[in-house]
Amino acid sequence: MPLAPEPLFPPREAPKFVYEPVDKTEKHHRQRLRETWQEFLARRAAKNVQMAEKESDESRQARLQREKHALKQMPPGSKGAAVFRWEHDHEKGYLLRKHVPRGQVEDAWMEFRDTQRRYDGFHNEWDLNGEFDPTARDFSDD
């Protein structure tokens, strides 16, 4: 039996992405190495468009319900959405997306104004970031 001929062109490899390191105890944040929060959100928005195109009616209805509930700006409960806080890394010079453990969500939540919280219904995740609205007033000192 003859062997298949060698391809004229080598098979194309998928691009290899390098992600920011994650502690073993931490939920993965999906932030790529040296990726800013703006780049992360733009990439995720493009992914959400793809997900919407393939979304079933049932999934769409569940997502829309989650998004409607998120408008209330209440911290998620123990079985709710994952929460990530964008923290400045002085060595790297940009913000890193860090998972907030369930027991710390409410405290972290109160550190941010409504304009500094963003919900993603496709991934069922909240992002907390002071840079979403740097002019937001901190009422905790009043």
C-alpha positions as CSV (number, residue, x, y, z in Angstrom):
1,M,0.0,0.0,0.0
2,P,1.6,3.3,-1.1
3,L,2.1,6.1,1.5
4,A,0.2,9.3,1.0
5,P,2.2,12.0,-0.7
6,E,3.8,14.7,1.4
7,P,1.6,17.8,1.4
8,L,3.0,20.7,-0.7
9,F,2.4,23.1,2.2
10,P,2.8,22.1,5.9
11,P,-0.4,22.1,7.9
12,R,-1.3,25.4,9.4
13,E,-1.0,25.5,13.1
14,A,-3.5,27.3,15.2
15,P,-2.1,30.4,16.9
16,K,-0.8,29.7,20.3
17,F,-2.0,32.2,22.9
18,V,-0.1,32.8,26.1
19,Y,-2.2,33.7,29.1
20,E,-1.4,35.6,32.3
21,P,-0.3,33.1,35.0
22,V,-3.0,31.9,37.4
23,D,-2.5,30.5,40.9
24,K,-3.7,26.9,41.2
25,T,-6.4,28.1,43.7
26,E,-7.7,30.8,41.4
27,K,-10.4,30.5,38.7
28,H,-8.9,31.2,35.3
29,H,-9.5,34.7,34.1
30,R,-8.8,34.2,30.3
31,Q,-6.7,37.3,30.1
32,R,-3.9,36.9,27.6
33,L,-0.3,37.9,28.4
34,R,0.2,41.7,28.2
35,E,-3.5,42.2,27.3
36,T,-5.1,45.4,28.6
37,W,-8.6,45.4,29.9
38,Q,-9.7,47.3,26.8
39,E,-8.2,44.6,24.5
40,F,-9.7,41.9,26.7
41,L,-13.2,43.4,26.6
42,A,-13.0,44.0,22.8
43,R,-11.9,40.4,22.2
44,R,-14.7,39.1,24.5
45,A,-17.3,41.3,22.7
46,A,-16.2,39.8,19.4
47,K,-16.5,36.3,20.9
48,N,-20.0,37.2,22.2
49,V,-21.1,38.1,18.7
50,Q,-20.1,34.6,17.5
51,M,-21.8,33.0,20.5
52,A,-25.0,35.0,19.8
53,E,-25.1,33.7,16.2
54,K,-25.1,30.1,17.5
55,E,-27.2,30.6,20.6
56,S,-30.4,28.5,21.0
57,D,-33.7,30.2,21.8
58,E,-33.5,28.7,25.3
59,S,-30.0,29.9,25.9
60,R,-30.9,33.3,24.6
61,Q,-33.8,33.6,26.9
62,A,-31.8,32.6,29.9
63,R,-29.0,35.0,29.0
64,L,-31.5,37.9,28.6
65,Q,-33.0,37.1,31.9
66,R,-29.5,37.2,33.6
67,E,-28.8,40.5,31.9
68,K,-32.1,42.0,33.0
69,H,-31.3,40.9,36.6
70,A,-27.8,42.4,36.3
71,L,-29.3,45.8,35.7
72,K,-30.2,45.9,39.4
73,Q,-26.5,46.1,40.1
74,M,-26.8,43.7,43.1
75,P,-23.8,41.5,44.1
76,P,-24.2,37.9,42.9
77,G,-25.1,35.3,45.4
78,S,-23.3,32.0,46.2
79,K,-24.4,30.4,43.0
80,G,-24.5,33.5,40.8
81,A,-22.1,35.0,38.3
82,A,-18.3,34.9,38.8
83,V,-16.7,38.2,39.7
84,F,-13.4,39.5,38.6
85,R,-11.5,42.6,39.8
86,W,-9.0,44.4,37.6
87,E,-6.0,45.1,39.8
88,H,-2.9,47.2,38.9
89,D,0.3,45.2,38.6
90,H,3.1,47.7,39.2
91,E,5.8,45.4,37.7
92,K,3.9,44.8,34.5
93,G,2.4,48.2,34.2
94,Y,-1.1,47.2,33.4
95,L,-4.2,45.8,35.1
96,L,-4.6,42.1,35.7
97,R,-8.0,40.4,35.9
98,K,-8.2,38.5,39.2
99,H,-11.0,36.3,40.4
100,V,-12.8,37.4,43.5
101,P,-13.6,34.4,45.8
102,R,-17.3,34.1,46.8
103,G,-16.7,35.1,50.4
104,Q,-15.1,38.4,49.3
105,V,-17.6,39.4,46.5
106,E,-19.8,41.6,48.7
107,D,-16.8,43.6,50.1
108,A,-15.2,43.9,46.7
109,W,-18.6,44.9,45.2
110,M,-18.9,47.9,47.5
111,E,-15.6,49.3,46.5
112,F,-17.0,50.1,43.0
113,R,-19.8,52.3,41.7
114,D,-22.4,51.1,39.3
115,T,-20.5,52.7,36.4
116,Q,-17.4,50.7,37.4
117,R,-19.1,47.3,37.1
118,R,-19.8,45.5,33.8
119,Y,-21.8,42.3,33.4
120,D,-21.3,39.8,30.5
121,G,-24.4,37.7,30.1
122,F,-22.7,35.3,27.7
123,H,-20.1,34.3,30.2
124,N,-22.2,35.1,33.3
125,E,-19.4,37.2,34.8
126,W,-18.9,40.6,36.3
127,D,-15.9,42.7,35.9
128,L,-15.1,45.4,38.5
129,N,-12.7,48.1,37.3
130,G,-12.1,51.6,38.6
131,E,-10.9,52.6,35.1
132,F,-14.3,51.9,33.6
133,D,-15.2,55.3,35.1
134,P,-12.3,57.0,36.8
135,T,-14.4,60.0,37.7
136,A,-16.9,58.0,39.8
137,R,-17.1,59.5,43.2
138,D,-16.4,57.3,46.2
139,F,-19.2,57.7,48.7
140,S,-17.7,55.6,51.4
141,D,-15.9,58.7,52.9
142,D,-19.2,60.7,53.3
